């Protein structure tokens, strides 16, 4: 994997993520943009560097139950 492509992909995702957080684009547009960036920068669908829900802390199982017993 070319690290320049990986850096470009991550930088593009950060821009799209900022636009999504500010409600400039919706979730559907974010997913389309992420798919396009992955193809453009040769990031394979099963790459560990590809954005996925497992790295978002709020959706991780370990953070699912914040109540203390």
mmCIF file of the N, C-alpha and C atoms, coordinates in Angstrom:
data_MODEL
# 
_entry.id   MODEL 
# 
loop_
_atom_site.group_PDB 
_atom_site.id 
_atom_site.type_symbol 
_atom_site.label_atom_id 
_atom_site.label_alt_id 
_atom_site.label_comp_id 
_atom_site.label_asym_id 
_atom_site.label_entity_id 
_atom_site.label_seq_id 
_atom_site.pdbx_PDB_ins_code 
_atom_site.Cartn_x 
_atom_site.Cartn_y 
_atom_site.Cartn_z 
_atom_site.occupancy 
_atom_site.B_iso_or_equiv 
_atom_site.pdbx_formal_charge 
_atom_site.auth_seq_id 
_atom_site.auth_comp_id 
_atom_site.auth_asym_id 
_atom_site.auth_atom_id 
_atom_site.pdbx_PDB_model_num 
ATOM 1   N N  . UNK A 1 1  ? 0.847   -1.173 0.000  1.00 0.00 ? 1  UNK A N  1 
ATOM 2   C CA . UNK A 1 1  ? 0.000   0.000  0.000  1.00 0.00 ? 1  UNK A CA 1 
ATOM 3   C C  . UNK A 1 1  ? 0.890   1.234  0.000  1.00 0.00 ? 1  UNK A C  1 
ATOM 4   N N  . UNK A 1 2  ? 0.540   2.179  -0.815 1.00 0.00 ? 2  UNK A N  1 
ATOM 5   C CA . UNK A 1 2  ? 1.263   3.430  -0.906 1.00 0.00 ? 2  UNK A CA 1 
ATOM 6   C C  . UNK A 1 2  ? 0.805   4.352  0.232  1.00 0.00 ? 2  UNK A C  1 
ATOM 7   N N  . UNK A 1 3  ? 1.742   4.803  1.049  1.00 0.00 ? 3  UNK A N  1 
ATOM 8   C CA . UNK A 1 3  ? 1.384   5.646  2.200  1.00 0.00 ? 3  UNK A CA 1 
ATOM 9   C C  . UNK A 1 3  ? 0.863   7.010  1.767  1.00 0.00 ? 3  UNK A C  1 
ATOM 10  N N  . UNK A 1 4  ? 1.288   7.509  0.606  1.00 0.00 ? 4  UNK A N  1 
ATOM 11  C CA . UNK A 1 4  ? 0.741   8.775  0.109  1.00 0.00 ? 4  UNK A CA 1 
ATOM 12  C C  . UNK A 1 4  ? -0.751  8.639  -0.155 1.00 0.00 ? 4  UNK A C  1 
ATOM 13  N N  . UNK A 1 5  ? -1.157  7.517  -0.758 1.00 0.00 ? 5  UNK A N  1 
ATOM 14  C CA . UNK A 1 5  ? -2.582  7.277  -0.995 1.00 0.00 ? 5  UNK A CA 1 
ATOM 15  C C  . UNK A 1 5  ? -3.347  7.178  0.316  1.00 0.00 ? 5  UNK A C  1 
ATOM 16  N N  . UNK A 1 6  ? -2.772  6.511  1.296  1.00 0.00 ? 6  UNK A N  1 
ATOM 17  C CA . UNK A 1 6  ? -3.422  6.384  2.595  1.00 0.00 ? 6  UNK A CA 1 
ATOM 18  C C  . UNK A 1 6  ? -3.588  7.754  3.258  1.00 0.00 ? 6  UNK A C  1 
ATOM 19  N N  . UNK A 1 7  ? -2.558  8.572  3.207  1.00 0.00 ? 7  UNK A N  1 
ATOM 20  C CA . UNK A 1 7  ? -2.643  9.918  3.792  1.00 0.00 ? 7  UNK A CA 1 
ATOM 21  C C  . UNK A 1 7  ? -3.695  10.765 3.094  1.00 0.00 ? 7  UNK A C  1 
ATOM 22  N N  . UNK A 1 8  ? -3.759  10.670 1.782  1.00 0.00 ? 8  UNK A N  1 
ATOM 23  C CA . UNK A 1 8  ? -4.773  11.428 1.039  1.00 0.00 ? 8  UNK A CA 1 
ATOM 24  C C  . UNK A 1 8  ? -6.186  10.957 1.392  1.00 0.00 ? 8  UNK A C  1 
ATOM 25  N N  . UNK A 1 9  ? -6.340  9.649  1.527  1.00 0.00 ? 9  UNK A N  1 
ATOM 26  C CA . UNK A 1 9  ? -7.640  9.082  1.900  1.00 0.00 ? 9  UNK A CA 1 
ATOM 27  C C  . UNK A 1 9  ? -8.072  9.581  3.285  1.00 0.00 ? 9  UNK A C  1 
ATOM 28  N N  . UNK A 1 10 ? -7.172  9.500  4.252  1.00 0.00 ? 10 UNK A N  1 
ATOM 29  C CA . UNK A 1 10 ? -7.501  9.923  5.618  1.00 0.00 ? 10 UNK A CA 1 
ATOM 30  C C  . UNK A 1 10 ? -7.808  11.415 5.663  1.00 0.00 ? 10 UNK A C  1 
ATOM 31  N N  . UNK A 1 11 ? -7.042  12.228 4.954  1.00 0.00 ? 11 UNK A N  1 
ATOM 32  C CA . UNK A 1 11 ? -7.304  13.668 4.918  1.00 0.00 ? 11 UNK A CA 1 
ATOM 33  C C  . UNK A 1 11 ? -8.660  13.965 4.293  1.00 0.00 ? 11 UNK A C  1 
ATOM 34  N N  . UNK A 1 12 ? -8.997  13.256 3.220  1.00 0.00 ? 12 UNK A N  1 
ATOM 35  C CA . UNK A 1 12 ? -10.300 13.442 2.587  1.00 0.00 ? 12 UNK A CA 1 
ATOM 36  C C  . UNK A 1 12 ? -11.446 13.045 3.501  1.00 0.00 ? 12 UNK A C  1 
ATOM 37  N N  . UNK A 1 13 ? -11.263 11.949 4.231  1.00 0.00 ? 13 UNK A N  1 
ATOM 38  C CA . UNK A 1 13 ? -12.295 11.490 5.163  1.00 0.00 ? 13 UNK A CA 1 
ATOM 39  C C  . UNK A 1 13 ? -12.496 12.506 6.279  1.00 0.00 ? 13 UNK A C  1 
ATOM 40  N N  . UNK A 1 14 ? -11.422 13.094 6.770  1.00 0.00 ? 14 UNK A N  1 
ATOM 41  C CA . UNK A 1 14 ? -11.543 14.088 7.845  1.00 0.00 ? 14 UNK A CA 1 
ATOM 42  C C  . UNK A 1 14 ? -12.352 15.302 7.371  1.00 0.00 ? 14 UNK A C  1 
ATOM 43  N N  . UNK A 1 15 ? -12.143 15.724 6.130  1.00 0.00 ? 15 UNK A N  1 
ATOM 44  C CA . UNK A 1 15 ? -12.917 16.842 5.578  1.00 0.00 ? 15 UNK A CA 1 
ATOM 45  C C  . UNK A 1 15 ? -14.388 16.458 5.488  1.00 0.00 ? 15 UNK A C  1 
ATOM 46  N N  . UNK A 1 16 ? -14.660 15.252 4.980  1.00 0.00 ? 16 UNK A N  1 
ATOM 47  C CA . UNK A 1 16 ? -16.047 14.794 4.865  1.00 0.00 ? 16 UNK A CA 1 
ATOM 48  C C  . UNK A 1 16 ? -16.692 14.640 6.244  1.00 0.00 ? 16 UNK A C  1 
ATOM 49  N N  . UNK A 1 17 ? -15.918 14.160 7.217  1.00 0.00 ? 17 UNK A N  1 
ATOM 50  C CA . UNK A 1 17 ? -16.430 13.993 8.571  1.00 0.00 ? 17 UNK A CA 1 
ATOM 51  C C  . UNK A 1 17 ? -16.805 15.342 9.180  1.00 0.00 ? 17 UNK A C  1 
ATOM 52  N N  . UNK A 1 18 ? -15.986 16.353 8.954  1.00 0.00 ? 18 UNK A N  1 
ATOM 53  C CA . UNK A 1 18 ? -16.283 17.699 9.451  1.00 0.00 ? 18 UNK A CA 1 
ATOM 54  C C  . UNK A 1 18 ? -17.553 18.238 8.807  1.00 0.00 ? 18 UNK A C  1 
ATOM 55  N N  . UNK A 1 19 ? -17.697 18.016 7.504  1.00 0.00 ? 19 UNK A N  1 
ATOM 56  C CA . UNK A 1 19 ? -18.909 18.470 6.810  1.00 0.00 ? 19 UNK A CA 1 
ATOM 57  C C  . UNK A 1 19 ? -20.139 17.733 7.333  1.00 0.00 ? 19 UNK A C  1 
ATOM 58  N N  . UNK A 1 20 ? -20.001 16.461 7.645  1.00 0.00 ? 20 UNK A N  1 
ATOM 59  C CA . UNK A 1 20 ? -21.111 15.673 8.176  1.00 0.00 ? 20 UNK A CA 1 
ATOM 60  C C  . UNK A 1 20 ? -21.506 16.163 9.572  1.00 0.00 ? 20 UNK A C  1 
ATOM 61  N N  . UNK A 1 21 ? -20.524 16.420 10.417 1.00 0.00 ? 21 UNK A N  1 
ATOM 62  C CA . UNK A 1 21 ? -20.796 16.894 11.780 1.00 0.00 ? 21 UNK A CA 1 
ATOM 63  C C  . UNK A 1 21 ? -21.489 18.246 11.756 1.00 0.00 ? 21 UNK A C  1 
ATOM 64  N N  . UNK A 1 22 ? -21.132 19.096 10.814 1.00 0.00 ? 22 UNK A N  1 
ATOM 65  C CA . UNK A 1 22 ? -21.738 20.435 10.695 1.00 0.00 ? 22 UNK A CA 1 
ATOM 66  C C  . UNK A 1 22 ? -23.037 20.425 9.898  1.00 0.00 ? 22 UNK A C  1 
ATOM 67  N N  . UNK A 1 23 ? -23.523 19.235 9.552  1.00 0.00 ? 23 UNK A N  1 
ATOM 68  C CA . UNK A 1 23 ? -24.780 19.051 8.814  1.00 0.00 ? 23 UNK A CA 1 
ATOM 69  C C  . UNK A 1 23 ? -24.768 19.699 7.434  1.00 0.00 ? 23 UNK A C  1 
ATOM 70  N N  . UNK A 1 24 ? -23.610 19.776 6.814  1.00 0.00 ? 24 UNK A N  1 
ATOM 71  C CA . UNK A 1 24 ? -23.514 20.268 5.444  1.00 0.00 ? 24 UNK A CA 1 
ATOM 72  C C  . UNK A 1 24 ? -23.893 19.151 4.477  1.00 0.00 ? 24 UNK A C  1 
ATOM 73  N N  . UNK A 1 25 ? -23.502 17.922 4.817  1.00 0.00 ? 25 UNK A N  1 
ATOM 74  C CA . UNK A 1 25 ? -23.892 16.753 4.030  1.00 0.00 ? 25 UNK A CA 1 
ATOM 75  C C  . UNK A 1 25 ? -24.599 15.770 4.954  1.00 0.00 ? 25 UNK A C  1 
ATOM 76  N N  . UNK A 1 26 ? -25.433 14.913 4.359  1.00 0.00 ? 26 UNK A N  1 
ATOM 77  C CA . UNK A 1 26 ? -26.125 13.907 5.178  1.00 0.00 ? 26 UNK A CA 1 
ATOM 78  C C  . UNK A 1 26 ? -25.342 12.592 5.157  1.00 0.00 ? 26 UNK A C  1 
ATOM 79  N N  . UNK A 1 27 ? -25.862 11.596 5.856  1.00 0.00 ? 27 UNK A N  1 
ATOM 80  C CA . UNK A 1 27 ? -25.150 10.320 6.001  1.00 0.00 ? 27 UNK A CA 1 
ATOM 81  C C  . UNK A 1 27 ? -24.981 9.614  4.656  1.00 0.00 ? 27 UNK A C  1 
ATOM 82  N N  . UNK A 1 28 ? -25.996 9.694  3.809  1.00 0.00 ? 28 UNK A N  1 
ATOM 83  C CA . UNK A 1 28 ? -25.922 9.055  2.494  1.00 0.00 ? 28 UNK A CA 1 
ATOM 84  C C  . UNK A 1 28 ? -24.784 9.650  1.657  1.00 0.00 ? 28 UNK A C  1 
ATOM 85  N N  . UNK A 1 29 ? -24.666 10.975 1.660  1.00 0.00 ? 29 UNK A N  1 
ATOM 86  C CA . UNK A 1 29 ? -23.587 11.634 0.930  1.00 0.00 ? 29 UNK A CA 1 
ATOM 87  C C  . UNK A 1 29 ? -22.219 11.294 1.523  1.00 0.00 ? 29 UNK A C  1 
ATOM 88  N N  . UNK A 1 30 ? -22.155 11.176 2.847  1.00 0.00 ? 30 UNK A N  1 
ATOM 89  C CA . UNK A 1 30 ? -20.902 10.821 3.506  1.00 0.00 ? 30 UNK A CA 1 
ATOM 90  C C  . UNK A 1 30 ? -20.445 9.423  3.077  1.00 0.00 ? 30 UNK A C  1 
ATOM 91  N N  . UNK A 1 31 ? -21.376 8.486  3.024  1.00 0.00 ? 31 UNK A N  1 
ATOM 92  C CA . UNK A 1 31 ? -21.045 7.117  2.622  1.00 0.00 ? 31 UNK A CA 1 
ATOM 93  C C  . UNK A 1 31 ? -20.594 7.082  1.165  1.00 0.00 ? 31 UNK A C  1 
ATOM 94  N N  . UNK A 1 32 ? -21.281 7.840  0.303  1.00 0.00 ? 32 UNK A N  1 
ATOM 95  C CA . UNK A 1 32 ? -20.879 7.906  -1.104 1.00 0.00 ? 32 UNK A CA 1 
ATOM 96  C C  . UNK A 1 32 ? -19.476 8.500  -1.244 1.00 0.00 ? 32 UNK A C  1 
ATOM 97  N N  . UNK A 1 33 ? -19.206 9.563  -0.498 1.00 0.00 ? 33 UNK A N  1 
ATOM 98  C CA . UNK A 1 33 ? -17.899 10.209 -0.565 1.00 0.00 ? 33 UNK A CA 1 
ATOM 99  C C  . UNK A 1 33 ? -16.802 9.275  -0.058 1.00 0.00 ? 33 UNK A C  1 
ATOM 100 N N  . UNK A 1 34 ? -17.079 8.558  1.011  1.00 0.00 ? 34 UNK A N  1 
ATOM 101 C CA . UNK A 1 34 ? -16.086 7.621  1.570  1.00 0.00 ? 34 UNK A CA 1 
ATOM 102 C C  . UNK A 1 34 ? -15.787 6.511  0.578  1.00 0.00 ? 34 UNK A C  1 
ATOM 103 N N  . UNK A 1 35 ? -16.813 5.985  -0.080 1.00 0.00 ? 35 UNK A N  1 
ATOM 104 C CA . UNK A 1 35 ? -16.626 4.940  -1.081 1.00 0.00 ? 35 UNK A CA 1 
ATOM 105 C C  . UNK A 1 35 ? -15.809 5.459  -2.254 1.00 0.00 ? 35 UNK A C  1 
ATOM 106 N N  . UNK A 1 36 ? -16.123 6.662  -2.699 1.00 0.00 ? 36 UNK A N  1 
ATOM 107 C CA . UNK A 1 36 ? -15.388 7.267  -3.812 1.00 0.00 ? 36 UNK A CA 1 
ATOM 108 C C  . UNK A 1 36 ? -13.923 7.485  -3.450 1.00 0.00 ? 36 UNK A C  1 
ATOM 109 N N  . UNK A 1 37 ? -13.670 8.009  -2.261 1.00 0.00 ? 37 UNK A N  1 
ATOM 110 C CA . UNK A 1 37 ? -12.288 8.246  -1.830 1.00 0.00 ? 37 UNK A CA 1 
ATOM 111 C C  . UNK A 1 37 ? -11.509 6.934  -1.709 1.00 0.00 ? 37 UNK A C  1 
ATOM 112 N N  . UNK A 1 38 ? -12.151 5.899  -1.214 1.00 0.00 ? 38 UNK A N  1 
ATOM 113 C CA . UNK A 1 38 ? -11.486 4.601  -1.082 1.00 0.00 ? 38 UNK A CA 1 
ATOM 114 C C  . UNK A 1 38 ? -11.088 4.055  -2.454 1.00 0.00 ? 38 UNK A C  1 
ATOM 115 N N  . UNK A 1 39 ? -11.993 4.155  -3.420 1.00 0.00 ? 39 UNK A N  1 
ATOM 116 C CA . UNK A 1 39 ? -11.677 3.689  -4.769 1.00 0.00 ? 39 UNK A CA 1 
ATOM 117 C C  . UNK A 1 39 ? -10.578 4.541  -5.397 1.00 0.00 ? 39 UNK A C  1 
ATOM 118 N N  . UNK A 1 40 ? -10.692 5.830  -5.239 1.00 0.00 ? 40 UNK A N  1 
ATOM 119 C CA . UNK A 1 40 ? -9.739  6.766  -5.846 1.00 0.00 ? 40 UNK A CA 1 
ATOM 120 C C  . UNK A 1 40 ? -8.321  6.540  -5.324 1.00 0.00 ? 40 UNK A C  1 
ATOM 121 N N  . UNK A 1 41 ? -8.194  6.261  -4.041 1.00 0.00 ? 41 UNK A N  1 
ATOM 122 C CA . UNK A 1 41 ? -6.875  6.125  -3.427 1.00 0.00 ? 41 UNK A CA 1 
ATOM 123 C C  . UNK A 1 41 ? -6.471  4.665  -3.197 1.00 0.00 ? 41 UNK A C  1 
ATOM 124 N N  . UNK A 1 42 ? -7.169  3.746  -3.889 1.00 0.00 ? 42 UNK A N  1 
ATOM 125 C CA . UNK A 1 42 ? -6.819  2.314  -3.885 1.00 0.00 ? 42 UNK A CA 1 
ATOM 126 C C  . UNK A 1 42 ? -6.816  1.704  -2.488 1.00 0.00 ? 42 UNK A C  1 
ATOM 127 N N  . UNK A 1 43 ? -7.801  2.044  -1.675 1.00 0.00 ? 43 UNK A N  1 
ATOM 128 C CA . UNK A 1 43 ? -7.967  1.441  -0.359 1.00 0.00 ? 43 UNK A CA 1 
ATOM 129 C C  . UNK A 1 43 ? -8.981  0.307  -0.524 1.00 0.00 ? 43 UNK A C  1 
ATOM 130 N N  . UNK A 1 44 ? -8.557  -0.909 -0.258 1.00 0.00 ? 44 UNK A N  1 
ATOM 131 C CA . UNK A 1 44 ? -9.423  -2.072 -0.450 1.00 0.00 ? 44 UNK A CA 1 
ATOM 132 C C  . UNK A 1 44 ? -10.559 -2.083 0.573  1.00 0.00 ? 44 UNK A C  1 
ATOM 133 N N  . UNK A 1 45 ? -11.716 -2.663 0.214  1.00 0.00 ? 45 UNK A N  1 
ATOM 134 C CA . UNK A 1 45 ? -12.867 -2.694 1.129  1.00 0.00 ? 45 UNK A CA 1 
ATOM 135 C C  . UNK A 1 45 ? -12.588 -3.382 2.464  1.00 0.00 ? 45 UNK A C  1 
ATOM 136 N N  . UNK A 1 46 ? -11.676 -4.337 2.490  1.00 0.00 ? 46 UNK A N  1 
ATOM 137 C CA . UNK A 1 46 ? -11.390 -5.043 3.731  1.00 0.00 ? 46 UNK A CA 1 
ATOM 138 C C  . UNK A 1 46 ? -10.115 -4.547 4.416  1.00 0.00 ? 46 UNK A C  1 
ATOM 139 N N  . UNK A 1 47 ? -9.650  -3.374 4.030  1.00 0.00 ? 47 UNK A N  1 
ATOM 140 C CA . UNK A 1 47 ? -8.436  -2.802 4.612  1.00 0.00 ? 47 UNK A CA 1 
ATOM 141 C C  . UNK A 1 47 ? -8.681  -2.371 6.060  1.00 0.00 ? 47 UNK A C  1 
ATOM 142 N N  . UNK A 1 48 ? -7.675  -2.545 6.907  1.00 0.00 ? 48 UNK A N  1 
ATOM 143 C CA . UNK A 1 48 ? -7.815  -2.115 8.298  1.00 0.00 ? 48 UNK A CA 1 
ATOM 144 C C  . UNK A 1 48 ? -7.803  -0.596 8.416  1.00 0.00 ? 48 UNK A C  1 
ATOM 145 N N  . UNK A 1 49 ? -7.379  0.096  7.374  1.00 0.00 ? 49 UNK A N  1 
ATOM 146 C CA . UNK A 1 49 ? -7.326  1.553  7.398  1.00 0.00 ? 49 UNK A CA 1 
ATOM 147 C C  . UNK A 1 49 ? -8.637  2.185  6.966  1.00 0.00 ? 49 UNK A C  1 
ATOM 148 N N  . UNK A 1 50 ? -9.523  1.407  6.384  1.00 0.00 ? 50 UNK A N  1 
ATOM 149 C CA . UNK A 1 50 ? -10.799 1.928  5.906  1.00 0.00 ? 50 UNK A CA 1 
ATOM 150 C C  . UNK A 1 50 ? -11.699 2.266  7.086  1.00 0.00 ? 50 UNK A C  1 
ATOM 151 N N  . UNK A 1 51 ? -12.395 3.349  6.968  1.00 0.00 ? 51 UNK A N  1 
ATOM 152 C CA . UNK A 1 51 ? -13.299 3.803  8.021  1.00 0.00 ? 51 UNK A CA 1 
ATOM 153 C C  . UNK A 1 51 ? -14.371 2.748  8.277  1.00 0.00 ? 51 UNK A C  1 
ATOM 154 N N  . UNK A 1 52 ? -14.608 2.429  9.550  1.00 0.00 ? 52 UNK A N  1 
ATOM 155 C CA . UNK A 1 52 ? -15.685 1.494  9.881  1.00 0.00 ? 52 UNK A CA 1 
ATOM 156 C C  . UNK A 1 52 ? -16.237 1.804  11.267 1.00 0.00 ? 52 UNK A C  1 
ATOM 157 N N  . UNK A 1 53 ? -17.346 1.179  11.596 1.00 0.00 ? 53 UNK A N  1 
ATOM 158 C CA . UNK A 1 53 ? -18.034 1.456  12.858 1.00 0.00 ? 53 UNK A CA 1 
ATOM 159 C C  . UNK A 1 53 ? -17.300 0.939  14.085 1.00 0.00 ? 53 UNK A C  1 
ATOM 160 N N  . UNK A 1 54 ? -16.356 0.041  13.915 1.00 0.00 ? 54 UNK A N  1 
ATOM 161 C CA . UNK A 1 54 ? -15.654 -0.506 15.066 1.00 0.00 ? 54 UNK A CA 1 
ATOM 162 C C  . UNK A 1 54 ? -14.722 0.499  15.730 1.00 0.00 ? 54 UNK A C  1 
ATOM 163 N N  . UNK A 1 55 ? -14.301 1.529  14.996 1.00 0.00 ? 55 UNK A N  1 
ATOM 164 C CA . UNK A 1 55 ? -13.381 2.499  15.584 1.00 0.00 ? 55 UNK A CA 1 
ATOM 165 C C  . UNK A 1 55 ? -14.111 3.699  16.185 1.00 0.00 ? 55 UNK A C  1 
ATOM 166 N N  . UNK A 1 56 ? -15.418 3.756  16.031 1.00 0.00 ? 56 UNK A N  1 
ATOM 167 C CA . UNK A 1 56 ? -16.196 4.846  16.606 1.00 0.00 ? 56 UNK A CA 1 
ATOM 168 C C  . UNK A 1 56 ? -16.588 4.430  18.020 1.00 0.00 ? 56 UNK A C  1 
ATOM 169 N N  . UNK A 1 57 ? -16.052 5.097  19.023 1.00 0.00 ? 57 UNK A N  1 
ATOM 170 C CA . UNK A 1 57 ? -16.200 4.653  20.407 1.00 0.00 ? 57 UNK A CA 1 
ATOM 171 C C  . UNK A 1 57 ? -17.646 4.570  20.874 1.00 0.00 ? 57 UNK A C  1 
ATOM 172 N N  . UNK A 1 58 ? -18.494 5.460  20.447 1.00 0.00 ? 58 UNK A N  1 
ATOM 173 C CA . UNK A 1 58 ? -19.873 5.463  20.928 1.00 0.00 ? 58 UNK A CA 1 
ATOM 174 C C  . UNK A 1 58 ? -20.632 4.196  20.535 1.00 0.00 ? 58 UNK A C  1 
ATOM 175 N N  . UNK A 1 59 ? -20.226 3.538  19.465 1.00 0.00 ? 59 UNK A N  1 
ATOM 176 C CA . UNK A 1 59 ? -20.926 2.341  18.998 1.00 0.00 ? 59 UNK A CA 1 
ATOM 177 C C  . UNK A 1 59 ? -20.279 1.049  19.484 1.00 0.00 ? 59 UNK A C  1 
ATOM 178 N N  . UNK A 1 60 ? -19.202 1.138  20.213 1.00 0.00 ? 60 UNK A N  1 
ATOM 179 C CA . UNK A 1 60 ? -18.528 -0.064 20.676 1.00 0.00 ? 60 UNK A CA 1 
ATOM 180 C C  . UNK A 1 60 ? -19.294 -0.679 21.849 1.00 0.00 ? 60 UNK A C  1 
ATOM 181 N N  . UNK A 1 61 ? -19.319 -1.980 21.914 1.00 0.00 ? 61 UNK A N  1 
ATOM 182 C CA . UNK A 1 61 ? -20.079 -2.699 22.942 1.00 0.00 ? 61 UNK A CA 1 
ATOM 183 C C  . UNK A 1 61 ? -19.594 -2.339 24.336 1.00 0.00 ? 61 UNK A C  1 
ATOM 184 N N  . UNK A 1 62 ? -18.321 -2.150 24.494 1.00 0.00 ? 62 UNK A N  1 
ATOM 185 C CA . UNK A 1 62 ? -17.775 -1.860 25.815 1.00 0.00 ? 62 UNK A CA 1 
ATOM 186 C C  . UNK A 1 62 ? -18.354 -0.559 26.408 1.00 0.00 ? 62 UNK A C  1 
ATOM 187 N N  . UNK A 1 63 ? -18.780 0.365  25.542 1.00 0.00 ? 63 UNK A N  1 
ATOM 188 C CA . UNK A 1 63 ? -19.347 1.632  26.000 1.00 0.00 ? 63 UNK A CA 1 
ATOM 189 C C  . UNK A 1 63 ? -20.872 1.632  25.967 1.00 0.00 ? 63 UNK A C  1 
ATOM 190 N N  . UNK A 1 64 ? -21.481 0.485  25.697 1.00 0.00 ? 64 UNK A N  1 
ATOM 191 C CA . UNK A 1 64 ? -22.931 0.399  25.537 1.00 0.00 ? 64 UNK A CA 1 
ATOM 192 C C  . UNK A 1 64 ? -23.704 0.620  26.814 1.00 0.00 ? 64 UNK A C  1 
ATOM 193 N N  . UNK A 1 65 ? -23.191 0.187  27.959 1.00 0.00 ? 65 UNK A N  1 
ATOM 194 C CA . UNK A 1 65 ? -23.897 0.318  29.220 1.00 0.00 ? 65 UNK A CA 1 
ATOM 195 C C  . UNK A 1 65 ? -23.038 1.148  30.166 1.00 0.00 ? 65 UNK A C  1 
ATOM 196 N N  . UNK A 1 66 ? -23.389 2.412  30.307 1.00 0.00 ? 66 UNK A N  1 
ATOM 197 C CA . UNK A 1 66 ? -22.579 3.302  31.129 1.00 0.00 ? 66 UNK A CA 1 
ATOM 198 C C  . UNK A 1 66 ? -23.076 3.396  32.565 1.00 0.00 ? 66 UNK A C  1 
ATOM 199 N N  . UNK A 1 67 ? -24.212 2.713  32.884 1.00 0.00 ? 67 UNK A N  1 
ATOM 200 C CA . UNK A 1 67 ? -24.744 2.752  34.238 1.00 0.00 ? 67 UNK A CA 1 
ATOM 201 C C  . UNK A 1 67 ? -23.906 1.859  35.158 1.00 0.00 ? 67 UNK A C  1 
ATOM 202 N N  . UNK A 1 68 ? -23.615 2.347  36.340 1.00 0.00 ? 68 UNK A N  1 
ATOM 203 C CA . UNK A 1 68 ? -22.889 1.539  37.304 1.00 0.00 ? 68 UNK A CA 1 
ATOM 204 C C  . UNK A 1 68 ? -23.909 0.892  38.243 1.00 0.00 ? 68 UNK A C  1 
ATOM 205 N N  . UNK A 1 69 ? -23.652 -0.342 38.586 1.00 0.00 ? 69 UNK A N  1 
ATOM 206 C CA . UNK A 1 69 ? -24.589 -1.060 39.457 1.00 0.00 ? 69 UNK A CA 1 
ATOM 207 C C  . UNK A 1 69 ? -24.163 -0.991 40.896 1.00 0.00 ? 69 UNK A C  1 
# 
